[in-house]
Amino acid sequence: MTLGLTTRLLHADHFKGVEHGATHEPTHTAVAFGYESARDLAAVFQGDRSGHVYGRQGNPTSAALERKVSMLEGGTGTVTFATGMGAIAAVLLSLLRRGDHLVASRFLFGNTSSLLQTIESLGCEVTLVDATESGAVAAAIGPHTRMVFTETVANPRTQVADLAGIGRLCAERGILFVVDNTMTTPYLFQPAAVDAGLVVNSLTKSISGHGNVLGGAVTDTGRFDWSRYPNILPPYRKGPAAGWGLLQVRKKGLRDMGATLSGEAAHRISTGAETLALRMDRACDNALRLATWLSAQPGVVQVHYPGLEAHPQHARARELFRQFGALMSFELEDRRDPFAFLDALKVVIKSSHLGDNRTLAIPVAHTIFFEMGRERREAMGIAESLIRLSIGIEDYADLQDDFAVALAATA
Ligand SMILES: *Cc1c(COP(=O)(O)O)cnc(C)c1O
């Protein structure tokens, strides 16, 4: 019997067997785990027996969430982290070494771009490319290229990466392909389908969905041959090569760097994730309707949303993704004040978060892309009036009414 995604999410804990017939894995708060026999303790330390030793490397509640994320992504294993950035930092810092070359999308989440500057300062070479064209990635690859990193749909302009093309290229060249799937979630898209080796998700966003918990995850899809990866340290070349990469990410990224997800946070993410499919269906439906409506309104110059036929990668998004996502952005005509527009919204919240049940709006150039300055914004195609929306699950009519009032207020 093959069960659907929501059924498997809902029943993952009790199928595995939880004491007292509980339907949820309990929230484990213990930091230490004791063993009857000292030999067992040693065997767990040496990786010869599974078990928990100290809370910084995870606990039974985060392990239950890791099984669910692996199931969602169709992966072979997952390591969870305290935040999405914790997960990305763990991937880059535990798998790259001085002298390595990384090719990354030019359209990345701002804090990831900032982290890449840190990686460069530690002696890695980073080349930023237009990831909507796999040819640009191919041209950037050199003899020391270890990894290609991209997101699925870029924030805020919604460029869709050439995921299939880059995946083929990396498979041919034996290069590790890492995809940040936060914007699509494994409900809309599984990067394993395009041969990504590792998938990163910020669990803070749509997977938990309620804006009440931080978390991140790294999933191994089983597609990458770790025996060919030169940076795996001797202690982690243990057992089948399929497990080496994630073992190093767990040991270096969690044990040594310490951005560990707590049991309480893992529990909250797990309960949020139960409704992932329902929430995404509703949010994506709202987003497509609103984007279509907004693009027909006077005063709105451009709407960037992969679900619109005018979007440059619309056909690609249609082919790869179940739906077009909940993120969009748009520009107002010059004579309208984006601040007055935003202040006229009564339902939509002015906030920097995304992937929340509530619809959120933010003036991009003045907030999340302020630090980089006007010149870099222009190079990235970020208009000064660009407004980013993360669409929630409100009743659609209320959203459209809210935007209609705000547009009228600035006419
Ligand atoms: C938010 C976000 C992150 C970082 O996640 P946090 O949980 O906030 O640390 C990484 N990548 C993308 C695409 C994001 O939107």
The ligand as an SDF file (V2000), in Angstrom:
LIG
                    3D

 15 15  0  0  0  0  0  0  0  0999 V2000
   14.4350   32.2190    5.2690 C   0  0  0  0  0  0  0  0  0  0  0  0
   15.3110   31.5310    4.3170 C   0  0  0  0  0  0  0  0  0  0  0  0
   16.4880   30.9330    4.7450 C   0  0  0  0  0  0  0  0  0  0  0  0
   16.9690   30.9980    6.1680 C   0  0  0  0  0  0  0  0  0  0  0  0
   16.1080   30.3630    7.0410 O   0  0  0  0  0  0  0  0  0  0  0  0
   16.0100   30.7570    8.6090 P   0  0  0  0  0  0  0  0  0  0  0  0
   15.2240   29.6520    9.1790 O   0  0  0  0  0  0  0  0  0  0  0  0
   15.3470   32.0920    8.6800 O   0  0  0  0  0  0  0  0  0  0  0  0
   17.4170   30.8080    9.1130 O   0  0  0  0  0  0  0  0  0  0  0  0
   17.2720   30.2800    3.8020 C   0  0  0  0  0  0  0  0  0  0  0  0
   16.9050   30.2180    2.5100 N   0  0  0  0  0  0  0  0  0  0  0  0
   15.7710   30.7840    2.0650 C   0  0  0  0  0  0  0  0  0  0  0  0
   15.4220   30.6720    0.6280 C   0  0  0  0  0  0  0  0  0  0  0  0
   14.9290   31.4570    2.9530 C   0  0  0  0  0  0  0  0  0  0  0  0
   13.8160   32.0370    2.4920 O   0  0  0  0  0  0  0  0  0  0  0  0
  1  2  1  0
  2  3  1  0
  2 14  2  0
  3  4  1  0
  3 10  2  0
  4  5  1  0
  5  6  1  0
  6  7  2  0
  6  8  1  0
  6  9  1  0
 10 11  1  0
 11 12  2  0
 12 13  1  0
 12 14  1  0
 14 15  1  0
M  END
$$$$
